[in-house]
Amino acid sequence: MTTEQQTVKKIREAGEAREALGSALRRAGIQLPAMDVRPLLHADGAGYALVSLGECSVPVARELAAVIEKGAER
């Protein structure tokens, strides 16, 4: 697999992770307005991708924290 193919695969995987997280958050009644995938490429051509959660309001941040705390109690 070439470096470019590996990078494309990583970006696709990050997109799938973003969709899974977005779906889980919606089921919990939370929507982050600016989730996206940001590919990062190095000078040598190697790359990876990040799921950017963007910004959210204070109420949404508190709702997200509450959902995480509830899950952490299990």
N, CA, C and O atoms as a GROMACS GRO file, in nm:
protein
  296
    1MET      N    1   0.085  -0.117   0.000
    1MET     CA    2   0.000   0.000   0.000
    1MET      C    3   0.090   0.124   0.000
    1MET      O    4   0.183   0.134   0.079
    2THR      N    5   0.060   0.217  -0.088
    2THR     CA    6   0.141   0.339  -0.097
    2THR      C    7   0.108   0.432   0.018
    2THR      O    8   0.008   0.416   0.087
    3THR      N    9   0.195   0.530   0.038
    3THR     CA   10   0.172   0.629   0.142
    3THR      C   11   0.042   0.704   0.118
    3THR      O   12  -0.032   0.731   0.212
    4GLU      N   13   0.014   0.737  -0.008
    4GLU     CA   14  -0.110   0.808  -0.041
    4GLU      C   15  -0.231   0.722  -0.008
    4GLU      O   16  -0.329   0.773   0.046
    5GLN      N   17  -0.226   0.594  -0.039
    5GLN     CA   18  -0.337   0.504  -0.008
    5GLN      C   19  -0.356   0.492   0.143
    5GLN      O   20  -0.469   0.486   0.192
    6GLN      N   21  -0.246   0.488   0.217
    6GLN     CA   22  -0.255   0.480   0.363
    6GLN      C   23  -0.319   0.606   0.420
    6GLN      O   24  -0.401   0.599   0.511
    7THR      N   25  -0.282   0.722   0.365
    7THR     CA   26  -0.340   0.847   0.411
    7THR      C   27  -0.489   0.852   0.382
    7THR      O   28  -0.568   0.893   0.467
    8VAL      N   29  -0.529   0.810   0.261
    8VAL     CA   30  -0.671   0.807   0.225
    8VAL      C   31  -0.746   0.714   0.319
    8VAL      O   32  -0.857   0.746   0.363
    9LYS      N   33  -0.688   0.600   0.351
    9LYS     CA   34  -0.751   0.505   0.443
    9LYS      C   35  -0.770   0.568   0.581
    9LYS      O   36  -0.875   0.553   0.643
   10LYS      N   37  -0.667   0.640   0.629
   10LYS     CA   38  -0.675   0.703   0.761
   10LYS      C   39  -0.782   0.812   0.763
   10LYS      O   40  -0.852   0.828   0.862
   11ILE      N   41  -0.793   0.888   0.654
   11ILE     CA   42  -0.895   0.992   0.645
   11ILE      C   43  -1.034   0.929   0.644
   11ILE      O   44  -1.125   0.979   0.710
   12ARG      N   45  -1.051   0.820   0.569
   12ARG     CA   46  -1.179   0.749   0.566
   12ARG      C   47  -1.214   0.697   0.706
   12ARG      O   48  -1.329   0.709   0.750
   13GLU      N   49  -1.117   0.639   0.776
   13GLU     CA   50  -1.141   0.588   0.911
   13GLU      C   51  -1.180   0.700   1.005
   13GLU      O   52  -1.267   0.683   1.090
   14ALA      N   53  -1.116   0.816   0.991
   14ALA     CA   54  -1.150   0.931   1.076
   14ALA      C   55  -1.292   0.978   1.046
   14ALA      O   56  -1.366   1.016   1.137
   15GLY      N   57  -1.331   0.976   0.919
   15GLY     CA   58  -1.469   1.012   0.882
   15GLY      C   59  -1.570   0.917   0.943
   15GLY      O   60  -1.675   0.960   0.991
   16GLU      N   61  -1.538   0.789   0.942
   16GLU     CA   62  -1.626   0.689   1.002
   16GLU      C   63  -1.636   0.710   1.153
   16GLU      O   64  -1.744   0.697   1.211
   17ALA      N   65  -1.523   0.742   1.216
   17ALA     CA   66  -1.523   0.768   1.361
   17ALA      C   67  -1.605   0.892   1.392
   17ALA      O   68  -1.679   0.895   1.491
   18ARG      N   69  -1.592   0.996   1.309
   18ARG     CA   70  -1.670   1.118   1.328
   18ARG      C   71  -1.820   1.088   1.319
   18ARG      O   72  -1.898   1.136   1.401
   19GLU      N   73  -1.859   1.008   1.221
   19GLU     CA   74  -2.000   0.972   1.205
   19GLU      C   75  -2.051   0.892   1.325
   19GLU      O   76  -2.162   0.916   1.372
   20ALA      N   77  -1.970   0.798   1.373
   20ALA     CA   78  -2.010   0.716   1.490
   20ALA      C   79  -2.026   0.805   1.613
   20ALA      O   80  -2.122   0.790   1.688
   21LEU      N   81  -1.931   0.895   1.634
   21LEU     CA   82  -1.939   0.985   1.749
   21LEU      C   83  -2.059   1.079   1.737
   21LEU      O   84  -2.131   1.101   1.834
   22GLY      N   85  -2.080   1.134   1.618
   22GLY     CA   86  -2.195   1.222   1.596
   22GLY      C   87  -2.326   1.151   1.623
   22GLY      O   88  -2.417   1.207   1.684
   23SER      N   89  -2.336   1.027   1.578
   23SER     CA   90  -2.457   0.947   1.599
   23SER      C   91  -2.480   0.922   1.748
   23SER      O   92  -2.592   0.935   1.798
   24ALA      N   93  -2.374   0.885   1.818
   24ALA     CA   94  -2.386   0.859   1.963
   24ALA      C   95  -2.426   0.986   2.038
   24ALA      O   96  -2.508   0.982   2.129
   25LEU      N   97  -2.367   1.098   1.999
   25LEU     CA   98  -2.402   1.224   2.064
   25LEU      C   99  -2.548   1.262   2.037
   25LEU      O  100  -2.618   1.308   2.128
   26ARG      N  101  -2.595   1.242   1.914
   26ARG     CA  102  -2.735   1.273   1.882
   26ARG      C  103  -2.831   1.186   1.965
   26ARG      O  104  -2.934   1.234   2.011
   27ARG      N  105  -2.795   1.057   1.983
   27ARG     CA  106  -2.879   0.969   2.066
   27ARG      C  107  -2.885   1.020   2.210
   27ARG      O  108  -2.984   0.998   2.280
   28ALA      N  109  -2.778   1.090   2.253
   28ALA     CA  110  -2.774   1.146   2.388
   28ALA      C  111  -2.836   1.286   2.392
   28ALA      O  112  -2.838   1.350   2.497
   29GLY      N  113  -2.885   1.333   2.277
   29GLY     CA  114  -2.948   1.464   2.272
   29GLY      C  115  -2.850   1.579   2.257
   29GLY      O  116  -2.884   1.693   2.289
   30ILE      N  117  -2.730   1.550   2.209
   30ILE     CA  118  -2.626   1.652   2.196
   30ILE      C  119  -2.581   1.661   2.051
   30ILE      O  120  -2.560   1.559   1.985
   31GLN      N  121  -2.566   1.783   2.002
   31GLN     CA  122  -2.512   1.800   1.868
   31GLN      C  123  -2.402   1.904   1.872
   31GLN      O  124  -2.423   2.018   1.912
   32LEU      N  125  -2.282   1.862   1.830
   32LEU     CA  126  -2.171   1.956   1.816
   32LEU      C  127  -2.181   2.016   1.676
   32LEU      O  128  -2.190   1.942   1.578
   33PRO      N  129  -2.180   2.149   1.665
   33PRO     CA  130  -2.209   2.212   1.536
   33PRO      C  131  -2.098   2.205   1.432
   33PRO      O  132  -2.125   2.228   1.314
   34ALA      N  133  -1.977   2.174   1.470
   34ALA     CA  134  -1.868   2.188   1.372
   34ALA      C  135  -1.772   2.070   1.370
   34ALA      O  136  -1.651   2.089   1.357
   35MET      N  137  -1.823   1.948   1.383
   35MET     CA  138  -1.734   1.831   1.378
   35MET      C  139  -1.688   1.809   1.234
   35MET      O  140  -1.769   1.808   1.142
   36ASP      N  141  -1.557   1.790   1.217
   36ASP     CA  142  -1.506   1.760   1.084
   36ASP      C  143  -1.380   1.677   1.094
   36ASP      O  144  -1.331   1.649   1.204
   37VAL      N  145  -1.328   1.638   0.980
   37VAL     CA  146  -1.204   1.561   0.972
   37VAL      C  147  -1.097   1.650   0.912
   37VAL      O  148  -1.120   1.718   0.812
   38ARG      N  149  -0.981   1.651   0.975
   38ARG     CA  150  -0.870   1.734   0.927
   38ARG      C  151  -0.750   1.645   0.897
   38ARG      O  152  -0.684   1.595   0.989
   39PRO      N  153  -0.721   1.627   0.770
   39PRO     CA  154  -0.603   1.548   0.734
   39PRO      C  155  -0.476   1.629   0.759
   39PRO      O  156  -0.470   1.748   0.730
   40LEU      N  157  -0.375   1.562   0.812
   40LEU     CA  158  -0.246   1.626   0.836
   40LEU      C  159  -0.140   1.550   0.757
   40LEU      O  160  -0.124   1.429   0.772
   41LEU      N  161  -0.069   1.622   0.676
   41LEU     CA  162   0.035   1.561   0.595
   41LEU      C  163   0.172   1.611   0.639
   41LEU      O  164   0.191   1.729   0.666
   42HIS      N  165   0.266   1.519   0.646
   42HIS     CA  166   0.404   1.553   0.680
   42HIS      C  167   0.483   1.579   0.553
   42HIS      O  168   0.439   1.545   0.443
   43ALA      N  169   0.597   1.640   0.568
   43ALA     CA  170   0.682   1.671   0.453
   43ALA      C  171   0.722   1.545   0.376
   43ALA      O  172   0.743   1.552   0.255
   44ASP      N  173   0.733   1.432   0.444
   44ASP     CA  174   0.774   1.308   0.378
   44ASP      C  175   0.658   1.238   0.307
   44ASP      O  176   0.676   1.130   0.250
   45GLY      N  177   0.539   1.299   0.309
   45GLY     CA  178   0.424   1.240   0.242
   45GLY      C  179   0.338   1.154   0.332
   45GLY      O  180   0.226   1.119   0.295
   46ALA      N  181   0.389   1.117   0.449
   46ALA     CA  182   0.310   1.039   0.543
   46ALA      C  183   0.200   1.128   0.601
   46ALA      O  184   0.217   1.250   0.608
   47GLY      N  185   0.092   1.070   0.640
   47GLY     CA  186  -0.015   1.151   0.693
   47GLY      C  187  -0.109   1.074   0.783
   47GLY      O  188  -0.102   0.951   0.792
   48TYR      N  189  -0.194   1.147   0.847
   48TYR     CA  190  -0.298   1.090   0.930
   48TYR      C  191  -0.412   1.191   0.937
   48TYR      O  192  -0.403   1.297   0.876
   49ALA      N  193  -0.516   1.159   1.008
   49ALA     CA  194  -0.630   1.249   1.016
   49ALA      C  195  -0.676   1.260   1.160
   49ALA      O  196  -0.664   1.167   1.240
   50LEU      N  197  -0.730   1.377   1.192
   50LEU     CA  198  -0.786   1.404   1.324
   50LEU      C  199  -0.935   1.430   1.310
   50LEU      O  200  -0.979   1.488   1.211
   51VAL      N  201  -1.011   1.389   1.410
   51VAL     CA  202  -1.151   1.427   1.417
   51VAL      C  203  -1.156   1.553   1.503
   51VAL      O  204  -1.126   1.549   1.622
   52SER      N  205  -1.193   1.663   1.441
   52SER     CA  206  -1.202   1.791   1.510
   52SER      C  207  -1.343   1.805   1.565
   52SER      O  208  -1.441   1.796   1.491
   53LEU      N  209  -1.354   1.829   1.695
   53LEU     CA  210  -1.486   1.842   1.756
   53LEU      C  211  -1.537   1.985   1.749
   53LEU      O  212  -1.652   2.011   1.783
   54GLY      N  213  -1.454   2.078   1.706
   54GLY     CA  214  -1.498   2.216   1.687
   54GLY      C  215  -1.529   2.284   1.819
   54GLY      O  216  -1.480   2.246   1.925
   55GLU      N  217  -1.611   2.385   1.809
   55GLU     CA  218  -1.650   2.464   1.925
   55GLU      C  219  -1.793   2.433   1.963
   55GLU      O  220  -1.872   2.388   1.880
   56CYS      N  221  -1.827   2.456   2.090
   56CYS     CA  222  -1.965   2.440   2.133
   56CYS      C  223  -1.996   2.542   2.241
   56CYS      O  224  -1.905   2.599   2.302
   57SER      N  225  -2.123   2.563   2.263
   57SER     CA  226  -2.165   2.658   2.366
   57SER      C  227  -2.143   2.599   2.505
   57SER      O  228  -2.120   2.479   2.520
   58VAL      N  229  -2.151   2.684   2.605
   58VAL     CA  230  -2.136   2.639   2.744
   58VAL      C  231  -2.243   2.536   2.780
   58VAL      O  232  -2.210   2.434   2.840
   59PRO      N  233  -2.370   2.558   2.746
   59PRO     CA  234  -2.470   2.456   2.779
   59PRO      C  235  -2.441   2.320   2.713
   59PRO      O  236  -2.459   2.216   2.776
   60VAL      N  237  -2.397   2.321   2.589
   60VAL     CA  238  -2.366   2.195   2.522
   60VAL      C  239  -2.246   2.128   2.588
   60VAL      O  240  -2.244   2.006   2.605
   61ALA      N  241  -2.145   2.206   2.626
   61ALA     CA  242  -2.029   2.151   2.696
   61ALA      C  243  -2.071   2.086   2.827
   61ALA      O  244  -2.020   1.979   2.862
   62ARG      N  245  -2.163   2.148   2.898
   62ARG     CA  246  -2.211   2.090   3.025
   62ARG      C  247  -2.292   1.963   3.001
   62ARG      O  248  -2.279   1.866   3.077
   63GLU      N  249  -2.374   1.962   2.896
   63GLU     CA  250  -2.450   1.841   2.862
   63GLU      C  251  -2.355   1.727   2.825
   63GLU      O  252  -2.376   1.613   2.866
   64LEU      N  253  -2.254   1.759   2.748
   64LEU     CA  254  -2.155   1.658   2.708
   64LEU      C  255  -2.082   1.604   2.830
   64LEU      O  256  -2.063   1.483   2.842
   65ALA      N  257  -2.042   1.692   2.920
   65ALA     CA  258  -1.975   1.648   3.043
   65ALA      C  259  -2.067   1.557   3.126
   65ALA      O  260  -2.022   1.457   3.181
   66ALA      N  261  -2.194   1.591   3.134
   66ALA     CA  262  -2.289   1.510   3.210
   66ALA      C  263  -2.305   1.370   3.150
   66ALA      O  264  -2.309   1.271   3.223
   67VAL      N  265  -2.313   1.363   3.018
   67VAL     CA  266  -2.326   1.234   2.952
   67VAL      C  267  -2.200   1.150   2.975
   67VAL      O  268  -2.209   1.030   3.000
   68ILE      N  269  -2.084   1.212   2.965
   68ILE     CA  270  -1.958   1.140   2.988
   68ILE      C  271  -1.950   1.092   3.132
   68ILE      O  272  -1.910   0.978   3.157
   69GLU      N  273  -1.986   1.178   3.228
   69GLU     CA  274  -1.984   1.138   3.369
   69GLU      C  275  -2.079   1.021   3.394
   69GLU      O  276  -2.044   0.927   3.465
   70LYS      N  277  -2.197   1.027   3.337
   70LYS     CA  278  -2.294   0.919   3.354
   70LYS      C  279  -2.238   0.787   3.301
   70LYS      O  280  -2.252   0.682   3.363
   71GLY      N  281  -2.173   0.793   3.184
   71GLY     CA  282  -2.113   0.672   3.127
   71GLY      C  283  -1.995   0.624   3.209
   71GLY      O  284  -1.972   0.503   3.218
   72ALA      N  285  -1.920   0.716   3.268
   72ALA     CA  286  -1.803   0.679   3.346
   72ALA      C  287  -1.842   0.610   3.477
   72ALA      O  288  -1.762   0.535   3.534
   73GLU      N  289  -1.963   0.634   3.524
   73GLU     CA  290  -2.009   0.574   3.649
   73GLU      C  291  -2.040   0.426   3.635
   73GLU      O  292  -2.054   0.356   3.735
   74ARG      N  293  -2.051   0.376   3.513
   74ARG     CA  294  -2.085   0.235   3.491
   74ARG      C  295  -1.974   0.143   3.530
   74ARG      O  296  -1.987   0.021   3.517
   0.00000   0.00000   0.00000
